[in-house]
Amino acid sequence: MQVERTGVAAEVQGSQPAPFAAVFALRPLDDARLDSVVALVRDSPGMLAAIVSGALPAELGPILLPAGAAELVFDCTCPDSGWPCKHVAAVVYLTAERLDAHALDILTLRGIDLDTLISEVERTAAGSGDSGPDDDIYGDRTELPALPNPERRGALSDLDQIPLRRALRLVTDKESDVGAAVDSLALLYRRLQRDP
C-alpha cells in the first residue's frame, strides 16, 4: 500500500493467483476550500505548530474530509462490478486505520504539500496587516504588485493518475512496477521542466 498525492495505490490479494491493483483516490481540494484551510490555520494560534509537529486539529476535519461520494474515486483491476469493489473497500479501511496513526496523510491525499501550506500561511499572514484609513484616494503612493510569475508544474501534477496507471498495467501486472514507472515519469517531467 502506497500513499501518494491524492490517492492510495495497493496490491490486494483476491481469489486469483495474482493480486489485484486497487486505487482509492480523493479529489484535490478546490481553491476555495484550500483558501479556507489556509485562513483557518492562519487565524488559529498554535494550529500551524500543531500540524508541523504531526497533529491534525479537529477543526480541519470538515474541510479536509470528503463531503460526498463525488470526491471519491475508486479503481481496481478485478472483474467485480461493485462500487467500490471489495478490494478497494479493503484499501479504504486500511487507509482509515493509517490516518488514525498518521493524521497528516490526509493533507497528502487532498493534494496539500506541508511546505506549501506553511508558506501560504506565512504569505497571507504577512499580507493581512491593517494599515488604517487610506488618505491616498488617487493612489499616488500605491505600490503596484509585481507581475505574476506562474509556477511551472510537471504534467503529472495536473493529470488524473488513474488512467495513467491503467495504461501502465497493460505492460506489467505488478503494482510496484506501475508505481516505479509513475515515479520515473515524474522525474522525467521535473528534468524537462528545469531544462528549457
Beta strands, then each sheet from edge to edge (+ up, - down):
strand 1: 2-4
strand 2: 7-12
strand 3: 20-26
strand 4: 72-76
sheet 1: 1+ 2- 3+ 4-
end
